[in-house]
Amino acid sequence: MLSYLITGGTGLIGIALIRKLSERPCQIIVLTRNRKAASSRLGSVIRIVEALTEIASDEKIDYVINLAGEPIADKRWSEKQKSKLWQSRVELTSQLVDWMALLDSPPRVMVSSSAVGWYGDGQAELLSEKSQPHQEYTHELCDAWEKAALKVTRLKTSVVIIRTGLVISGSGGFLGRLKLPFKLGLGAQLGDGNQYMSWIHINDVVNAIHFLLSVGRSDKSHIYNLTSPGPVTNREFTQTLARVLGRKAFLKAPAILLKRVLGEMSRLLLTGQRVIPENLLMAGFQFEYSSLDKALRNVLKEEQD
């Protein structure tokens, strides 16, 4: 029976992935900061630990899936918040790799999160895993995060880095924040609306991670963009979401206002990346949702009933 260690198991992707993995007999261990809260969300079948030291060095761990990270868009990027973002990504990943080195038998594969923010502001350039980044804060954070994970290659463990885009899900995430204003007819284009949004349906995220666990030891690529093959501009996204919800979206949020309110974090909304999942497609992965309209209609179908 396969065994998995998952960090970030109570997050949007983590919960969906655990549901997928649990379709077959397996052992799942979730590392979390709050055992009680995790138990209430995941149930008693999942083993929950608050420290890696609760896992014996001779325990068999086949796969490590590192999804943990403080939400990047929840608060302004103060120095204190940037420190939290760094600790929950870079430092946690480094601790995880150091712990894996102490195991009697290293895991087969580690899948470790990153984000399309690695590319920085790509403007309209089509970005694959071969593309170079634009130097800015999101790149610096994601690059350090990836380098911490890649140190696991000194062990007999394969590493897969997933640069994930905006996850479309009916269970929360960024779409959860947008539904109410759009339903009220208050959906707004951000800035000039030309910035690209690289999105992916939650089902494709989970299926891609599951797929990459199997190819991790044989494939030559370490980096995979987890985005749909069809990125769209903010203007296109705004109009598509409004149409799916049966509303209009005439409003525009001026860039100058967003910069004043959000400071440096406004770049998350006013810049973007036109990312394509080149390595994932070359590896043979097939997307269930390549159309934004289809993806939104699927996760918002309860809104239409």
C-alpha positions, 0 to 999 in steps of 0.5 A: 500500500502506497504512503503519502506525506502531504503538507498544505493538506487542508488547503484548496488543492490539498483537500481535493488531492486527498479525496482523489488519492483516497479512492484507492487503499493508501496511507496519508499523513498530513503535516499541519500547524493545527491538528484539531482543525485539520481533523475536522476538515479531513476526518479521522481516516487521515493521520495528522502530525504537527511536527515531522519528528512524529514520523519515525525514521524507519517509516515508509513514505513513498511520495511527498507532496509539498503544497504548504504556503501562506496565501499570497493575496490575503494581506498587503506585502508588509515586511512582516507578511513577506517574512511569513510568505518566506517561512511558509514556503522556503524555510518549510521546504528546506526543513522538509528536505533536511528531514527526508535526508534522515529517513532510512529509505528516501521517498520515491518522488517529491512534488513541490509547489511553486507558482506562475509568479516565478515568471514575473510580469510576462506581459503578452509573451507566451511563456513555457518552462524554457522562458526566462523570468522578469526579476521582481518579488514574486520571482525571487520568492518562487525561485528560492522556493524551487531551489530549496526543493531541488536540493532533494536531488542529492538524495535518491528522490526525484523532484517535480516542481509544479508552477500552478496558475489560478485555480478555478474551484467551486470550493473557494480560492480566488473565485470564491472572492469574486462570485458575490460582487459579480452576482451583484453586478459589481464585477470589474475589469482590473486596470486596462484588462490586458494582463494575462490570467493563467488558470486551471480547473481544480480537477486538472490540478489534482489529475496532473499531480497524480499523473506526475507522481508516476512520471517523476522518476522517469521523466527528464523534466523537473519543472511543470506549468500547471495551467490550462493550455488557454490563458486569457486576459483579465478583460476576457476573464471578466466578461466570461465570468459575468456571462456564465453568471448571467450578469453584466460587467461594465465597471473598471477598477483603475490601476492607480486606485489598486496601487494606492489600496494594495501597494506592491501587492497590486502587481498580482492583479495588474500584471500577469503571465501568459503561461502554457503547460508545454512539459505537461502536454509533452509528457502526455497529460490530457486536460479535462478543461481547456475552455474557460467557459466550460471550467467556470460553468462546471464549478458554478453549476449550482449557481445556475440551478 
